[in-house]
Amino acid sequence: MTTADTVRREVEAVWRIEAARLIAGLTRSVGDVGVAEDIAQEALVAALEQWPETGVPRNPAAWLMAVGKRRGVDRIRRDRTLEQKLPTLAASDEDDASEPTAVKDDLLRLIFIACHPVLSPDSRVALTLRLLGRLSTDEIARAFLVQESTVAQRISRAKRSLAAARVPFELPPEDERRQRLASVLEVIYLIFNEGYAATSGSSWTRAELCDNAQRLGRVLAELLPDESEVHGLVALMELQASRLRARHGPDGRPVLLPDQDRSRWDRLLIRLGLAALDRAAATVSGLGPYGIQAAIAACHATARTYEDTDWESIVALYDALLALTPSAVIELNRAVAVGKASGPQAGLDALAHLVEEPAFDTYHLLPAVRADLLTQLGRIDDAGAELDRAIHLARNEAEKEMLRARADALARRA
């Protein structure tokens, strides 16, 4: 490998580590997240051009920041609003962006901007993965199975919306922060969920999305150590992600929880998740909705076998969760737990009122759960009809294949 190739790999490694912090610091300087990303890219190009000749500087992050700020000055000088913007950039230079506190504040501001309520949920996800996850538009498009041009449009539209709304690069006031934080956590969890159970495509999971969401959650937990729900979400993601390897068989087909090889569960992630859950419970506010969901995940993670699962505790936790955040999907999950704790007929009874819910008209998991409970009751024909409906509604090909296998097994049993 040539020296130039070695330096290029070093530049790319520095970029992966420092890009989000660099963009955050530059956004504080120029006041526009779109411009900040552009000049950060220019600083990267400068590093690729200069470091092979001059060598990698002792502090690569500071070098990139200094070059980025110079490019920011150059760009501002080309603007007609120089007299308004240049003092802002000069003032930001008085702060040492290499100070840990400054870096943390800038990252936190960038997270709140990328997840700003003025943006649509799709735009928040795309912008967050772009600015903080450092995924390319192509990678985001492949992860969510949409056209690359669609992702590019969402990101561009998001940047324009932020600029048009004159969203300041600052933390929201204290009275708004909790509401805004809920939006941030929702975006991170949306990213994780799409990785954990992909809505469409041929793969049931997309581990890279789970990894990105977990990393963002850990950053947020470091920045906001007193927020219970931040630790609750981190705990939930770590505990759920611990099962990712076991969710596929050797042939790549999905494996449901009862059939998973628990020796393949990631014990380190389980320990990290339980520690995050303890931190959430130790805060002044105690466990919130994410924390309670993490406690449910902990019941599964700590059970030695599927038969050892404490279903009664899980039902109680779902009751507590419903009291905080009423949701038809949570009721569906609770009904599964009721079926395990009190028998399949009790589970069916808990599902009865959900059949009329419009939200479930296109949701394949309701008929899939009903099929399982009906099978346990020996109502094979009814179970088969529910499985057919679930197959029709499912969008993920791997999940469709799993449901077809269940339907074939049921037909043979009949």
N, C-alpha and C positions, 0 to 999 in steps of 0.2 A: 504494500500500500504506500502511495506517495505521501510526502509531507502535506501537500495540498489536500489530499483526501482525508488525512488524519485531522487537519485543522477544520475542514468542513464538517466532519462528524462532531468535533468539539463545539463548533458554532451551533449546530443543530441541537446538541444536548443542552447547551446554555439557553437556547431559545425555548425549548420545551419547558424548562424549569422557570425561566424568568419572564416569559412573554406576558402573562397575565399581570404581574407586578409592574412590568414596564408600561403596558397600556394604561394601567390604573394611574401610575405616576404622571404619564403624559396627558391623560385626560384632566387631571388636576391642573396641569400647566396651561393647556389650550382650551379647556372648557367644552370640548366636543369629542365624543367617543369615536365617531367615524374618522375625524381628522387624526386623533391619537393612534388609531390602528394603522392608518396609512403611514404616518411618520415612524411608527415602530417597525413597520415592514421596510422602510427606507434605511433605518438603522441596521436591520438585519442584512440587507444587501451590502451596506458599507462594510460590515464585519466580514462578510464572505469575500469581499474584494481586498480588504486591507490585512486581515489577520494572517493569511498565508505568507505575506511578506514581512510583517512586523512581529508576528507571533501573537499568541493569545495573551491579552493584558492580565495583570495580576487580579484586577477586579472587573470581570467581564460585564457584570450587570451595571456597574457605574459607568463603564465605557459606553454601553448601549444607551443608557439614560442621557448621558452628556451629548451624544450624537443626535439622539432624538430631539432633545431640547433645542439644539442648534437648528435642526431641520424645522422645528416648530417656529422658531424666530424667523427663518427664511420664508416660510409659508405665510406667516402673519404680515411680514413686510410687503408681500404681494397683495395683501388685502387692503381694501379702502378703509377698513376699520382699525387700522394700526394703532391709532391713538387710544382706542378703548381697550384693545386686547393686550398690547405689549406690556403695560404695567402689571396685568395679571400674571403674565409669564415671568416677569422680573421678580414679582413678589414671591412666586412659587419657588424661585431659585434660592431664596433666602432660607427655605426649609431644607434640611438635609434628607433627601429622599432615601438615603441608605439607612437612616435610623429605623430600627424595628417598629417603633410606634407609628412613624409616618407610613411605612410600607403596609402595616396592618390596616390603618385608616383608609388608605387609598384602595386596597383590595375590597374592603367592606363597602366603600362607596360604589365601586365598580359593580359589585354583586347586586346592590340595591338598584342601580341604574339598569343593568341588563334585565332585571325582573320587574321593572317599573309597571304599575297598573295601567298606564296609558297604552301599553302594548297588548296585543292579543296574546293568548296563551301560546299559540304556535310560534309567534315572533319571539316571545320570551325564551322559549326553549332553544330556538335556533341561535339567538344572539348569545345566550349563556354558554352554549356549547362552543360557539365560535370564539368568544372573547376569553372565557375562563377555562373551558375544556380544551381549547386550541385544536378543535377538529376542523378540517377543511370542509368547504361546502359539499364536496363530493362524499366525504365520510359521513356527514350528517344526512345527506340524501339517501345513501345506502342503508344507514341505520333505520331510517323511518320509511324507507321504500317509496320515496317521492322523487320527482325530477330534480336534478341539481339546479336547474333554472328556478324552480319553485323555492328552494332553500335560499338561493342568492337573492331572490325578490323579497323574501321575508326579512332577511338580514338588512338589505338596503332600505326597505320600508321602515324597519324598526329604527334605524339610525336617523332617517328623515323625521320620523315621528318624535323622537327624543329632541332633535334640534328644533323642530317646529314648536314643540311644547316648552322649549327653553328650560328643560329639566336641569337643574343645577347639579354640579358635581359635589354633592354634600350629603351627609346623612340626614334622613328625614327627622323632623322634630320628634321629641319623645312621644307625644300623643299620637303620632302617625306611625311610629316605628313598628309597633306590634302588628298593625294591619298590613304594613308593607312586608314585614318579616313573614307573615303568613303566605304572601305571594311568592316570596323567595323559596320557602320550604316546599310549596306546591310545585314549583318548576323543577326543583331538584328531584322530588319524588316522582314526577311525571317521567323524567329522564330515566330514573332507576326502574320504574315499572315497565317501561317499554323494553328495557334490557332484560328484565326478569321474566316477562311473559309477553313476547312480541305479539302485537295485534294482528299482523299479517305477514305473509312471506313464507319461506320454506323452513326457516330456523325458529325453534321455539324460544330460544334465548339469544341475547346479544351481550356477551360478557363485557365488551368494551364500554357500552353505555352504563352498565352497573358500576364499572370501575370509575368512570368519570363522575357519576353521581356521588359515589362514596368519597372520592377525593374532594369534591366541592363541599360535601357535608362536613368533612374533617376540618377543612379550612374555616368554614363558618363557625364550627364549635370552638376553634382556637380564638377566633375573633370575638365571639359572644359567649364567653364561658358561663354566664349566669342565666342563660335562656334555657329553660327546661325542654322546650319542644325541639330545639336544635339538637340537643343530646338525644332526645327521644327518637328523632328521625335517623340520626347516625346509628343508634342502637338497632333500630328496625332494619336498616339497610345492611348492616354488618351481619345480623342474624339470618336474614333472608339470603344474603349472598353466600353464606357458609354452605348452603345446599346446592349451589349452582352445578358443581361437578357431578353430583348424584342425580340431577334432573334429566340426564341423558344416559341411555344405555350404550354399550359398545357399538351398536349399529346406528347410534345417533337419534334413536327414537325417544320421545318423552317418557319419563318414569315418574309416576305420581308418588306422593309422600308415603303411602302405606308400603310401597314396594321398593323404596330407595335403600341403597346400601349405606348405612349410617357410618361405616368406616371411611367413606369417601367425603364425609362432611369436613369442612375446614375448621379444626379445633381452635386455631389462632383467631379466626374471625368470630367464633362463638365467644371466646374470652373477651375480645375487644367489644363485642356487642353487649355482653353482660356488664362490663365495666361502664360503658356509656349509659346503659339503663340505670345503673346505680347513681351516676352523676345526675341524670334527669330527676330521679326520685329524691335526691338530696337537695334540690333547689327549693327556694321558698315557695314556689307555686306548685310543686309536686308534679305528678304525671299528667300530661295533657293527652290529646287524641293519638299523637304519634307515639308517645311513651306507652300508652295502653296497648297499642298494636304491637309495640316491641315486647311488652310483657307476654302477649299471646304467643309471639314468635319464640320467646324464651321458654315457654312451656313445651313447645315442640323440640327446641334445641337441646334441652336438658333431659328429655325422656330417653331412657336407655333403648327402648324399643317402641314401635308404634302402639303396641298394646298397653304400654306403661303410661301413655299420655294422660295427663290430668284433665279430662274433658269437662268435668264439673267446674274447675277453676276457669277454663277457657270460656264457658258459657257465662260465668259471672263477669269476666272481663269484657265480653261483648255487651252485656247489659250496661256496664259502666260506660263503654264507648258510645252506645246508642243514646245514653242520657246526655252526652256531650255533643255528639254530631249525628243526629238521626239520618239514616241513609238506607235505601233499599238494598244496596250491595252488602252493607254490614249486616242487615237482617238475613240475607241469604247465607252469609258466612256463619252467622249465629245458628241458623237452622241446621247446618252441617254438624256443628258441635252438639246441638241438642240431639240430633240423630245418633251420635256416638255415645252421648251420656245417658240418654233415656230410651233409646230404641228407634228403629226406622219410622214407625207410625208417628211418634212424637215429632220427628224431624219433618215428616210430610205435613203434619198439622201446623207446624211453625211456618211452613212455606205457603200454606193455602191462600192467604190474602195477597201474596206476591204475584200470583198468576195473573191478576188483573192489573198489575202495575204497568203503565205504558213504557216505563224505562226498560222493561225486560222484553219488549216486543222483538228486539233484535239482539238480545244478549244470550249467547249460547249456553252459559253456565247454569242458568236456571233449569232448563230441561235436562242437562247433563246430571245435575244433582238429583233431580226428581227420578231420573232413570236409575241411579244408584240405589236410592231408597226403595223404589218399587221392586227392584231386583231382589233386595234383601227380604222383602215381604212375599216373594214368590209370584208377583204379578208380572210375568214375563212379557206378555203381549203389550201391556201398558208401558213397560220399560222400553220395549223396542220402539214404540211410537215416539217416546220422548227422545231417544237417541237419534232417531231419524231427523227430528226437528233440530237437535243440537248440531248434527252434522251439516244441515242446511245453513244454519246461522253462523257457524265458525268460519273465521277468515284466515286463520293461520293453517297452512297446509300440514305441518307436523301434528298439530292438534286434531285436524280433521282425520288424519290417518289413524291416530290413537283412538278416536271415537268410532271409526269404522271397524277397527279391530275388536272393540268392545261389542259393537252391534253384531259382528260375525260370531263371536263367542256366545252371545245371547241367543242367536238364531240356532246355533248347534245345540245349545241347552234345551231350547224349546222343542 
